[in-house]
Amino acid sequence: MFKFPLGSIIKTLGGIPVDRGRSNNMVIAISKMFKEKENLFLIITPEGTRKYVENWKKGFYHIAINAKVPIVLSYVDYGKKEGGIGPVLYPTGNFEEDFKFIEDFYRTKTAKYPKMFNLSPIDSILQTG
């Protein structure tokens, strides 16, 4: 997203690229940004957009918990050729229950590359923490 030509536009709009390959305490940094700014929107692309992943990362959830902000589910359903905003989830701190809500929502959506999209069984997510 941050490569030419969109990169400069996204950065001008306030976009912040994240290097997911390095440990850089992004959960803490973004949680702090939510507390410091009156208005802040964070967009996180879904798992499996670049390659198949066995388990979803949980940083988005920890950011929402730490910042005390809701998670707004959105989607692009390539099967139905539609996109939109889904339900709002106010995280309870019970990851298993909240992730089931997320998983149930996305189960009805078709990814652009379905073989790279995985709604992981909750047990394997909890094992990798």
N, C-alpha and C positions, 0 to 999 in steps of 0.2 A: 504493500500500500504506500510506502514512503519512497518509492523509486520514481524516477522521471516518467511521466510528466505530472502525476498526481501528488507526488511527495511534497513539493513546495506549496501546493494549494492546501493540502491537509495540515502541514505545519503552520501555515499562516492562519488557519482556522483554529489553531490551538492543539492540533494533534501531537502526540508524543510517541515516537517509536520505542518499542521495547525489544531488547535482545533477550529472548527467552532461553538462550543457550547459557547465559551467565546468571549466577545467583547475585541479585542486586537489591534484595529487599523491596521489590515492587509492591507487594501487598501493603506493607507499612507506609511506603511513600505515597501511594494512591489514597489510602485511608486518611492520611494526614491532609492531602489535598482536598478531600471532601469536607473535612472539618474547617479548612481555611477559606474556602470559596463559597460564596452565596449560591452560585449556580455552577454545576459541573455535571457533564454527561460523559459516561465512560462506555465505549463500545468495544466489546471483545468478540472477535470472530470465533465461530464455533470450532470445536475439535474436528480434525479430519479434513480440513480445507486444503492442506498441503500434502498430508500423508496419513495413512491409517494409524490410529492410535488405539491401544488396547483399553486404556482408561482415561477418562477426562481428568484434566488438572482441576484442582479445587481452589485456585487463587481467586477466581471471581466470587466464590462463595465467602471466602475469608475477608475479602475487601468489603463486601456488603455487610457482613456481621460487624467488622471493626468500625466501619464508617456509619453504621446504623442507617443504611439506605436500602430501598427495595431493589429487586432484580426484575427488570421488565423483559419478558421473553419476546423475541421477534423472530421472524423467519422469512425465508424464500423457499417456497415449495416448487421445485422444478417439475414435479409430476403434474401439478394443477396449474402451473404457470401463474402463480400468484405469490404475493408477499404481504407481510403485515406485522402488526403489533399484537402480541398475544396477551396472556394474563400477567398481572403483577404479582410477584411473590415477595412477601415480607419474610425473610429468613427467620426461622424460629430458634436456630442453634442446633436443631436435630437434623443433621445432614442427611441421614438415611431417608427420613420422611420428606424433607424438602426436595431431595434429588429425585425421589419417586414422582413427585409433582412435575418436575422439569422433564423427566424421562417420558411420562405419560403424554405430555404436550407434544414433544418432538417425535414420538412414535408414529404419529399420523402424518408427518411431513416427509417429502422425498428430497434427498440431497442431490446436488448436481452430480456428485460422484458417489452413488450409494455404497459402493464397495469400500470406500474410505471412511464412511460414517458409522460409528459404533455407539449404540446405547448400551454401555457396559453394564453387566450385572452388578448390582450394588455390592455383592460380596467381594468381587475382584477389585472394586474401587477402594473399599475399606482396607483390603490387604496391602495396597500400595501406598495408602495414606496420602 
